[in-house]
Amino acid sequence: MNHKLHLRYKNLILTGVGVAFAVFISRLEIFHSFLLGLGSLGYLGAFIGGILFVSTFTVGTGAIILLVLSESLNPIEIGLVAGLGAVVGDVTIFRFIKDSLTDEIVSIYNHVDGDHHFTKLLHSKYFSWTLPVVGAIIVASPLPDEIGVSLMGISKMKTYQFLIVSFILNSIGIFLVISASLVIKP
């Protein structure tokens, strides 16, 4: 007998479990020590710091790694390498939202708003351009990228366009954060 467990909202459940796991592991001292040790890995540490910089639950750790590296490495190089790492983190979120989570959210949305008033508003000529623009602003900011990536994932943005935009915006954002920390240093 082949019995498969079929959950209607498995991706939402996995997201919730992932968030709970991230909260749990972030409270472990050994995990913090390990992540801070990544700062001694040079550009590999910058790449990993860039991956961590895009998520709500790891942005603090990613920022600390990048700030530690800024004391010994060139801020432009850190921005570029960490920008590549941030693209890896963002594309993971983007593909997850675009490929599977969107279907589950649409199912819930269709149940709540059967007449699709909100969808009609977003696809009007006044709002259709706002999702990717607002998403890009959030990705460029030091704020975690999940909401910005979600907005770009919901829009009709192609993956290669997203990769380019994510790299440019994250590299600039990380460079600005690092540069600001060097200027404001006590």
Secondary structure, DSSP 4 states (H G I P E B T S, - for coil): -------TTHHHHHHHHHHHHHHHHHT-HHHHHHHHHGGGGTHHHHHHHHHHHTSTTTHHHHHHHHHHHTTTS-HHHHHHHHHHHHHHHHHHHHHHIIIIIHHHHHHHHHHH-TT-HHHHHHTSTTTTTHHHHHHHHHHHSSS-SHHHHHHHHHTT--HHHHHHHHHHHHHHHHHHHHHHHHHH--
